[in-house]
Amino acid sequence: MLLSLYGETEHNVPCNDLPSNGTLPQNLERLHLILITLYSISLAGGIAGVIVMARQLFQRNVQSMTTIIIINLMVVHSILLLSLPFRLTYYISSEWKFGWFTCKMFSAMIYAHMYITFIFYVAIIIIRLLRLEFQRWYTKTWITAVWFVGTLVIFPIFLSYYGTSKNYNHSKCFQFHRDIQEQGIMIANYCMIGIIVATVSALSIIQLVIIFHLAMKYWPDMNSHVEFRAQIKSFFFILVILVCFIPHHVFRIYYIQNFPPEDDHNLFLYNEIFLAITALCCLDMLLYWLCSNTKFHQEFSLLISSDC
């Protein structure tokens, strides 16, 4: 019940369920192909990004606040990446073969990854916007608190209420949305959407204003100034949020208001596609490394070796 806040669709389908023999209608097959493509890109790019960033951090051996957060980002990405082969197998075969508890765990995992990653992104942006400086123990304390709440409190509670109905088809997975009709769950979803959209909107406006101010101040040689380049690098994380997280939450409003009838498989697969887009944030380390090696962003250490 509580886990439907994270909204992967429940579907009671004794008669109208998707066929479990691997055959799919053409439209559903196309949607599954999109999901396979998105998760494959996330898996390959995420693994490459974690490896590249790990090498960069190991070579530089720096311990700034931002570096500690990036290390935690790598860990949370790695946890999600471990689950993606199971998702790919399911969408390729159209049948879940790994047990019901595993289905519930992987369903919750992608949402836990999205929100923990969002918190770390926002932390990086705020630290650099405000030029905050904390002692290392303080940074590690609040990061530990994020992990504690995400994995030792919320995650077990969600698993306790996730997919407990006896009417679920256990050969299918990632289909848990019936409880979203309850008013409390709908309100919780709207609140989560509002918080994320409002936070991103505020940070985007502030970041753009600062970049514009610095561009005017240092024109035409703004690229030669560390302060300007540092703010451009921070804006990278805002772009990742805008591209990977906001589409899912905007579509979520439509999804809640147009709860799919029992025989409408397309809508909850569209929801799954937008959810799969959130996993593309695993490419952040790889994309940042590629940007850091262009002429415009040659000083990779600007982000990870200092907090100013």
C-alpha positions in Angstrom: 0.0 0.0 0.0 2.6 2.5 1.1 5.0 1.5 -1.7 2.6 2.5 -4.3 3.8 6.0 -3.6 6.6 4.9 -5.9 4.0 3.8 -8.3 5.2 0.9 -10.4 1.9 -0.5 -11.6 -0.2 -3.1 -10.0 -2.3 -5.1 -12.4 -4.9 -7.7 -11.4 -5.0 -9.8 -14.5 -6.3 -13.3 -14.2 -7.7 -13.2 -17.8 -6.4 -10.1 -19.5 -2.8 -10.3 -18.4 0.0 -10.0 -20.9 0.9 -13.4 -22.4 3.5 -15.3 -20.4 4.8 -17.3 -23.3 7.0 -14.5 -24.6 4.6 -13.3 -27.4 3.4 -9.7 -27.3 1.1 -7.5 -29.4 3.1 -5.4 -31.8 2.6 -2.1 -29.8 3.6 -3.7 -26.5 6.6 -5.3 -28.2 7.6 -1.9 -29.4 7.3 -0.5 -25.9 9.3 -3.3 -24.4 12.0 -2.6 -27.1 12.2 1.0 -25.9 12.6 -0.2 -22.3 15.3 -2.7 -23.3 17.2 0.1 -25.1 17.0 2.5 -22.3 18.1 0.1 -19.6 20.9 -1.3 -21.9 22.2 2.3 -22.4 22.0 2.9 -18.6 23.8 -0.3 -17.8 26.6 0.1 -20.3 27.1 3.8 -19.8 26.8 3.5 -16.0 29.4 0.8 -15.7 31.8 2.8 -17.9 31.2 5.9 -15.9 31.8 4.3 -12.5 35.0 2.8 -13.8 36.3 6.0 -15.3 35.3 8.2 -12.3 36.8 5.7 -9.8 40.1 5.9 -11.7 40.0 9.7 -11.7 39.3 9.8 -7.9 42.0 7.2 -7.2 44.6 9.1 -9.1 43.8 12.4 -7.5 43.2 11.0 -4.0 41.3 14.1 -2.8 38.8 14.2 0.0 36.7 17.4 -0.5 33.0 17.5 0.4 32.1 17.2 -3.3 34.4 14.2 -3.7 32.7 12.4 -0.8 29.3 13.0 -2.4 30.5 11.8 -5.8 31.8 8.6 -4.2 28.4 8.0 -2.7 26.8 8.7 -6.1 29.0 6.0 -7.6 27.9 3.6 -4.9 24.1 4.2 -5.4 24.5 4.0 -9.1 26.4 0.7 -8.8 23.6 -0.7 -6.7 21.0 0.1 -9.3 23.2 -1.2 -12.1 23.3 -4.6 -10.4 19.5 -4.8 -10.8 19.3 -3.8 -14.4 20.2 -7.2 -15.9 17.2 -8.6 -14.2 15.0 -5.9 -15.7 16.4 -6.5 -19.1 15.8 -10.3 -18.8 12.2 -9.7 -17.9 11.5 -7.4 -20.8 13.2 -9.6 -23.2 11.4 -12.8 -22.1 8.1 -11.1 -20.9 8.2 -13.3 -17.9 9.5 -12.8 -14.4 11.5 -15.8 -13.1 13.4 -14.5 -10.1 10.8 -14.7 -7.3 8.3 -12.3 -6.0 10.4 -10.8 -3.2 13.1 -10.0 -5.7 10.5 -8.3 -7.9 9.4 -6.1 -5.1 13.0 -5.3 -4.1 14.0 -4.2 -7.6 10.8 -2.2 -8.0 11.6 -0.3 -4.8 15.3 0.0 -5.7 14.9 2.2 -8.8 12.8 4.7 -6.8 15.2 4.7 -3.9 18.0 5.3 -6.4 16.2 8.2 -8.0 15.5 10.1 -4.7 18.9 9.4 -3.1 20.6 10.5 -6.3 18.4 13.6 -6.4 19.4 14.5 -2.8 23.1 14.2 -3.7 22.7 16.3 -6.8 21.0 19.0 -4.9 23.7 18.9 -2.2 26.5 19.4 -4.8 24.6 22.3 -6.4 23.9 24.1 -3.1 27.4 23.5 -1.7 28.9 25.2 -4.8 26.3 27.9 -5.1 26.8 29.0 -1.5 30.5 28.0 -1.3 29.9 26.1 1.8 32.7 24.6 3.8 32.1 21.9 6.4 34.3 19.7 8.3 34.6 16.2 6.8 32.9 14.5 9.7 29.8 16.8 9.2 29.5 15.8 5.6 29.9 12.1 6.3 27.3 12.4 9.1 24.5 13.8 6.9 25.4 11.4 4.1 25.1 8.5 6.5 21.7 9.9 7.6 20.5 9.9 4.0 21.6 6.2 3.5 20.1 5.3 6.9 16.7 6.8 6.1 16.7 5.5 2.5 17.8 1.9 3.2 17.1 1.0 6.8 13.9 2.8 7.4 11.9 3.6 4.2 13.0 0.6 2.1 11.9 -2.1 4.6 8.6 -0.3 5.3 7.9 -0.2 1.6 8.7 -3.8 1.1 6.3 -4.7 3.8 3.4 -3.1 1.9 4.6 -3.8 -1.6 2.7 -6.4 -3.7 1.0 -8.1 -0.8 -2.2 -8.8 -2.7 -2.9 -12.5 -3.4 -4.3 -11.5 -6.8 -0.9 -10.5 -8.3 0.3 -12.5 -11.2 3.8 -13.6 -10.0 5.0 -14.3 -13.6 4.8 -10.5 -14.1 6.8 -7.8 -12.4 6.9 -4.0 -12.0 3.1 -3.8 -12.1 1.9 -2.3 -8.8 -0.4 0.7 -9.1 -3.9 -0.1 -7.8 -3.3 1.6 -4.4 -2.6 4.9 -6.1 -6.4 5.4 -6.3 -6.4 6.0 -2.5 -6.6 9.6 -1.6 -3.7 9.5 0.8 -1.4 7.9 -1.7 -2.4 10.4 -4.4 -1.7 13.3 -2.0 1.7 11.9 -1.2 2.5 11.6 -4.9 1.5 15.1 -5.6 3.5 16.4 -2.6 6.6 14.5 -3.9 6.2 15.9 -7.4 5.7 19.4 -6.1 8.8 19.3 -3.9 11.0 18.1 -6.7 9.7 20.4 -9.4 9.8 23.4 -7.0 13.4 22.6 -5.9 14.7 22.1 -9.4 12.9 25.3 -10.7 14.4 27.4 -7.9 17.9 26.0 -8.3 17.8 26.4 -12.1 16.8 30.1 -11.8 19.4 30.9 -9.2 22.1 29.0 -11.1 21.3 30.8 -14.4 21.2 34.2 -12.8 24.7 33.5 -11.3 26.1 32.3 -14.6 24.6 35.3 -16.4 26.1 37.7 -13.8 29.6 36.0 -14.1 29.4 36.0 -17.9 28.7 39.8 -17.9 31.4 40.4 -15.2 34.2 38.5 -17.0 33.1 39.0 -20.6 34.7 38.2 -23.1 37.2 36.1 -21.2 34.8 34.3 -18.8 36.1 30.8 -19.8 39.5 31.7 -18.4 38.0 32.3 -14.9 37.8 29.5 -12.4 34.6 30.8 -10.8 32.7 30.9 -14.1 33.7 27.4 -15.1 32.9 26.0 -11.7 29.3 27.3 -12.0 29.0 25.9 -15.4 30.0 22.5 -14.0 27.4 22.8 -11.3 24.8 23.5 -13.9 25.6 20.1 -15.4 23.9 18.4 -12.5 20.8 20.6 -12.9 20.6 19.5 -16.5 20.8 15.8 -15.5 17.9 16.4 -13.1 15.9 18.2 -15.8 16.5 15.5 -18.4 16.2 12.4 -16.3 13.9 13.1 -13.4 11.5 15.9 -14.3 9.9 14.0 -17.3 8.9 11.2 -15.0 7.4 13.5 -12.4 5.5 15.6 -15.0 4.1 12.4 -16.6 3.2 11.2 -13.1 0.5 13.8 -12.8 -1.1 12.6 -16.0 -0.7 9.0 -14.9 -2.4 9.6 -11.5 -5.3 11.4 -13.1 -5.8 8.8 -15.8 -5.5 5.6 -13.8 -5.4 2.8 -16.4 -8.4 0.4 -16.7 -7.7 -3.3 -16.3 -7.0 -4.0 -20.0 -4.9 -0.9 -20.7 -1.3 -2.1 -20.7 0.1 0.8 -22.6 -0.3 3.5 -20.0 1.6 1.7 -17.3 4.3 0.8 -19.8 4.6 4.5 -20.7 5.0 5.1 -16.9 7.7 2.4 -16.9 9.5 4.1 -19.8 9.6 7.4 -18.0 10.9 5.6 -15.0 13.6 4.0 -17.2 14.7 7.5 -18.2 15.5 8.2 -14.6 18.0 5.4 -14.7 19.9 7.3 -17.5 21.3 9.5 -14.7 23.8 6.6 -14.2 25.5 8.1 -17.2 26.4 11.3 -15.3 29.9 10.2 -14.3 30.7 9.2 -17.9 29.2 12.4 -19.4 31.0 14.6 -16.9 34.3 12.9 -17.6 33.8 13.4 -21.3 32.9 17.1 -20.8 35.9 17.5 -18.4 38.2 16.4 -21.2 37.0 18.9 -23.7 38.9 22.2 -24.3 36.1 24.0 -22.5 36.4 21.8 -19.3 40.0 20.7 -19.0 40.3 21.2 -15.3 38.5 18.2 -14.0 39.8 18.9 -10.5 37.7 22.0 -10.2 34.8 19.9 -9.1 36.4 17.2 -7.1 39.4 18.8 -5.5 37.8 21.9 -4.0 34.5 23.1 -2.7 34.7 26.7 -3.8 
